[in-house]
Amino acid sequence: MKYRELGKTGFKVSEVSLGTWQLGGKWGEPYDEKNAEATLQKAAELGINFFDTADVYGDRLSERSIGKFLKPWKDRIYVATKCGRLLKPHVSEGYNEKNIRQFVEESLSNMGLQTLDL
């Protein structure tokens, strides 16, 4: 696996990242925890150390799967997540500091992290 520095962060991330929309389950199909775990495990074994997720992927199941995986994992995995799509109503005025902080706190809790990398 090849790695690059992510901007000026000092993070050495894999050139290939793992998008994790599928970890939350396919539309209309039940969540498959074993498949999610196997996907994360294989990606990490191949040297992928950058996972991309969002709170809306499987109604937070993707973030929770990543959190469960990260607990025992010894190597550094960088995580990017997205937020705001759960705004109700979903209008631009909802993208304020209070709401964004709430979404970030929920994502941190879902993944068992202290900080988000991106």
N, C-alpha and C positions, 0 to 999 in steps of 0.2 A: 504494500500500500504506500502511496506517496502522500506526503503531508505538506501543508502550507501554513504560514502564519496568517491568522485571521486579523486583517487590518493591523492596528497598533496594539492589540490586546496582549500579544505574547503567546496566545493560544496556538499550538501546533495541531491543526485539525486535518483529518483525512480529506483528500480531494473528493472522495465519494462520501456523501452523507446518507443516512437512512431516514427517508420520509416515513412517518409512522401512522398515516391516516388509516391504513388497513388493520392496525392493531386493535382499534376500537370495534372491529367487526364490520362485516359487509352490510349494506342496506338490506334489511329484512331477514338477516341471518343472525343467530345468537353469537354472542361473544365467545371466542375460543382462547382461553387463557394459555393453554399449552402451545398453541400456534404462535401467540404473541411472544411467549418466553423463548421459543425456539428461534423465532425471527431475530430477536434482540441478541441472543447468544451467538448465532451464526455470524451476524454482522460484526459483533465485537471480536470474534475469533478471526475474522478476515481482516481485522485492523481498522474497521470503521469506528471512529471515536467521536462522531458528530451526529446527533440524533435531532431531527426536526419534528415537532409535534404542535398540537393546538388543543385548547380546552374543549373545542367542539368535536374533535375526533372521537366518535363513539360516546358522546356525552361524558367526556373526561376519562373514559376507559384507557385511551392511549397514554395519557399522562400517568395514570395510576400503574399501568403495566411497566412503564419506564421506571417509575419510582421503586416498584418491587424488584425489578432487575438490578437497579443501581446499588441497593443496600449491601449485598455481599460482594459486588464486583470490585476488584482491587485497582484496576487500571482506570485512568481518568477518561471519563466520557463527558463531552460537552453537549449541552442541551439548548436548543432554541425552541421557544414556544410563541404562540400568537394568542391574542385575546381580543375581546370586544364583540365577537359575533353573537354572543349570548345576550346582548343588550335587548331589552324589551321596553319600549319599542326600539328597533334598530335604526337610530337617527344620529346624525353627526353630533348633536348636542350632548349625546350620551358619552362621548369620548372625552370625559373630563377626568381630572386627577383622582377624585374620589372613586369613580367606577373602575378606572384602570388599576388603581392600588388594590381594590377588592379582587379584581380578576387575577392580578399577579399573586396576591396572597393565597388565593385558592389554588393556583397552579403550583406554587411552592409546596403547599400542603399535599396536593395530589402526588407530587414526586418525592416528597420527603427531603427537599432541598432547602438550604439557607438563602441561596442567591440563584438567579438565572444568569446563564452565560450570555444569552442573546434573546 
